[in-house]
């Protein structure tokens, strides 16, 4: 066995085993990094270099958008503006099969455009809308499924903290990657709505007609849309517009978005001291966790490269005579497999040190590959048994909603996400057209 093979088994195999037995992500990679630095970087000098690399990895300016994107969503949730947005959307959607499920998808899509956290979106919609749907006779699968599915779409539609993280770790343009996720995210949201309407039309007993529906007419029907939904969506327009036109960097756009969210909360007089403290605490907690993980991920990739494992594996794979499409397909299957067992950040940390040198050596469009990577991570949020949004739903759902219901509820949305991945694979323009057109 060659030296690079031993290093690959030790680093990649060891980290995978530790993750599978339940060790926290950050501790897993820091433990493996310490061992790898000692073995492959010269003992004590290697550990000193590891410490230096760890500090520099979290001081990268490109990571600044992460806490700012997370803060946008936290402010909207803790000030109650999110509730007004849901009510505004609910007033517009009337006489539609599975109306409340459709409202959940549309509201979730709006939150995806203003929140950087998939978990926060799912938890909020689950705690607010799921009990209402169940009380009105909705089957648990048609009630819970759309909420989890649209929470996962949050990863594709900017602003997305995980997209920024993927761009930073992979070296793909963050602004192009953020814009590249817009079209696939909107397509997926529209597919979810179409599925709900079709499914309930065939089996009306899954979502009985809403006897509690209040009819609003004229300005009363549109007041919340113009008063809350449109101003909130304008933040998305500002962020993506500035990115698309090249007027601002992702960091500057994130700062503008966070400032606009604060101004919106002040205008509506809902930014209390308590809400601000909760928003800042939530942002600090999520951002700190992400930065701690980045510290482990960056040094892990450096040690893999220094040991020769990265180069050895790339040469081995490219020397097999496989076509580029076959290699890409293999990478996507590995990501989907990992999504069953580990979280999204772990997927990035395990695979990017190997995948990105392959992408560069084969001349693969990095934006196309990055968007497919995002779709695979989005799938991982929904895949039983350990999908993060399945666990989030279990935490906020009433006791009457079992894990069996949650698993069954998510199946059609997983199928639609796989179909989107296939579509992007065969029609790259779905992911690349918007960044190219804007560029």
C-alpha positions, -999 to 999 in steps of 0.1 A, spaced: 0 0 0 14 34 -10 20 62 16 -8 83 1 -32 54 5 -23 49 42 -28 87 47 -62 86 30 -74 57 50 -62 73 82 -76 108 76 -108 101 56 -116 67 72 -108 78 107 -130 110 104 -159 90 89 -158 64 117 -157 90 144 -187 108 128 -206 76 126 -201 68 163 -216 102 172 -186 124 180 -194 161 173 -182 173 139 -157 199 151 -141 176 176 -139 148 151 -119 169 126 -97 186 152 -88 152 167 -79 138 132 -60 170 124 -39 168 155 -29 132 146 -23 140 109 -2 171 117 20 151 141 25 122 116 28 141 83 40 176 92 69 168 114 57 163 150 58 194 171 65 219 142 35 204 125 13 211 155 26 247 156 18 251 119 -16 236 125 -24 262 151 -13 290 128 -34 276 99 -64 272 123 -63 309 132 -59 322 96 -88 299 84 -114 317 104 -100 352 97 -109 350 60 -129 381 49 -151 358 27 -167 343 58 -181 376 70 -215 371 53 -224 341 74 -233 358 107 -249 387 88 -272 363 68 -281 344 99 -289 377 118 -314 387 91 -335 356 97 -331 358 135 -344 394 136 -375 385 115 -383 355 137 -379 371 171 -396 404 162 -427 387 150 -425 401 114 -424 366 101 -459 360 115 -472 390 96 -457 377 64 -474 343 69 -508 360 75 -503 382 44 -496 352 22 -525 333 37 -550 361 28 -540 359 -9 -542 321 -13 -579 310 -14 -600 281 -28 -569 260 -35 -568 222 -27 -545 218 4 -546 255 9 -526 256 42 -499 233 28 -496 256 -2 -494 286 22 -466 268 40 -446 263 8 -451 299 -4 -443 314 30 -413 291 33 -401 303 -1 -404 339 11 -384 331 43 -358 314 22 -352 348 5 -346 365 38 -332 339 62 -299 321 62 -310 292 84 -329 261 72 -335 249 107 -350 282 118 -374 282 89 -386 246 95 -389 251 133 -409 283 129 -433 270 103 -436 237 121 -445 253 154 -469 278 139 -487 261 111 -485 223 118 -509 224 148 -534 245 129 -534 221 99 -538 191 122 -567 208 140 -584 214 107 -583 177 97 -551 176 76 -534 142 74 -500 144 92 -481 136 60 -497 164 39 -492 188 68 -456 180 78 -441 172 44 -443 207 28 -429 224 59 -398 201 59 -394 202 21 -395 240 18 -371 244 48 -345 225 27 -350 248 -2 -337 276 21 -303 262 12 -307 270 -25 -322 304 -24 -300 333 -12 -291 344 14 -278 310 25 -251 306 51 -243 271 39 -238 284 3 -213 309 16 -196 282 35 -195 259 4 -181 287 -17 -154 296 8 -142 260 14 -143 250 -23 -129 282 -39 -160 286 -60 -172 322 -65 -196 329 -36 -217 355 -55 -221 333 -86 -230 303 -64 -256 323 -45 -272 335 -77 -269 300 -93 -292 285 -66 -321 309 -73 -336 291 -104 -334 256 -90 -349 268 -57 -378 285 -74 -384 254 -97 -384 231 -67 -409 254 -48 -432 254 -78 -430 216 -81 -440 213 -44 -471 234 -49 -481 215 -80 -477 182 -61 -498 193 -32 -526 206 -54 -526 174 -75 -523 150 -45 -552 167 -26 -573 169 -58 -570 131 -61 -575 124 -24 -595 153 -8 -597 136 25 -560 143 31 -568 180 35 -605 188 40 -619 221 28 -612 249 52 -645 258 70 -625 283 91 -613 303 61 -621 340 64 -628 358 32 -610 391 27 -619 415 0 -605 446 -16 -578 464 3 -583 443 34 -571 412 14 -540 430 0 -531 452 30 -507 428 47 -491 419 13 -482 455 6 -476 463 42 -453 434 52 -447 408 25 -435 432 -2 -412 453 20 -397 421 34 -391 407 -1 -375 440 -11 -346 430 12 -341 399 -10 -342 422 -41 -316 445 -26 -292 417 -16 -295 397 -49 -297 428 -71 -265 443 -57 -248 409 -61 -261 405 -96 -252 439 -108 -217 437 -93 -223 468 -72 -213 451 -40 -194 420 -27 -212 392 -8 -200 407 24 -213 442 16 -246 427 4 -250 408 36 -243 440 56 -268 459 36 -294 431 41 -289 430 78 -291 468 81 -323 468 60 -338 441 82 -330 462 113 -346 493 97 -377 474 88 -381 462 124 -376 497 136 -402 511 112 -428 486 124 -418 493 160 -412 457 169 -375 458 176 -375 455 214 -344 451 235 -354 415 243 -359 406 207 -325 421 197 -307 402 225 -324 369 214 -314 376 178 -278 383 187 -276 353 209 -290 330 182 -266 345 156 -236 341 178 -244 305 186 -250 295 150 -220 315 136 -197 303 163 -205 267 155 -200 272 118 -166 290 123 -154 263 146 -162 237 120 -144 258 93 -113 258 115 -113 220 114 -122 217 77 -95 240 63 -67 224 83 -80 189 74 -77 197 37 -42 211 42 -30 179 59 -46 157 32 -27 177 6 6 178 25 5 140 31 0 134 -7 -35 118 -2 -53 144 -23 -30 142 -52 -28 104 -51 -65 100 -51 -70 124 -79 -44 107 -101 -59 73 -92 -95 83 -102 -85 102 -134 -63 72 -144 -92 48 -145 -103 59 -179 -138 70 -167 -157 97 -185 -161 131 -169 -199 125 -166 -193 91 -149 -170 108 -123 -195 135 -116 -223 109 -112 -201 90 -88 -195 121 -68 -232 129 -66 -240 93 -55 -213 96 -27 -229 128 -15 -264 113 -14 -251 83 4 -233 105 30 -265 126 34 -282 95 49 -257 94 78 -239 127 83 -248 164 84 -242 189 55 -210 205 70 -195 170 75 -203 162 38 -184 192 27 -154 185 50 -151 149 39 -155 154 2 -143 188 -9 -106 181 -4 -109 153 -30 -137 166 -52 -124 201 -59 -90 190 -73 -110 166 -96 -133 194 -107 -103 216 -115 -83 188 -133 -113 177 -154 -123 213 -163 -158 210 -149 -178 242 -146 -175 250 -108 -209 268 -106 -227 239 -122 -209 215 -99 -215 237 -69 -253 239 -75 -255 201 -78 -235 199 -45 -261 222 -29 -290 201 -42 -273 169 -27 -269 187 6 -305 198 5 -315 162 -1 -294 152 29 -316 174 51 -346 153 42 -332 117 39 -343 93 67 -333 83 92 -310 112 104 -321 141 82 -316 173 102 -350 187 93 -367 154 101 -353 157 136 -363 194 138 -399 185 128 -399 158 154 -389 184 180 -417 209 172 -445 185 161 -473 173 185 -471 138 199 -498 126 174 -473 130 145 -451 100 147 -416 94 131 -434 71 107 -456 100 95 -425 122 92 -406 96 71 -436 90 48 -444 127 45 -409 135 31 -408 108 4 -424 127 -25 -403 157 -19 -371 137 -18 -382 122 -52 -387 157 -66 -353 169 -53 -336 139 -71 -355 147 -103 -342 183 -100 -307 170 -96 -311 148 -127 -325 178 -146 -295 201 -136 -271 173 -145 -285 170 -181 -294 207 -185 -266 227 -168 -282 259 -179 -308 256 -151 -279 264 -127 -256 284 -149 -279 305 -171 -287 332 -145 -251 338 -133 -239 339 -169 -267 362 -181 -260 386 -152 -223 383 -157 
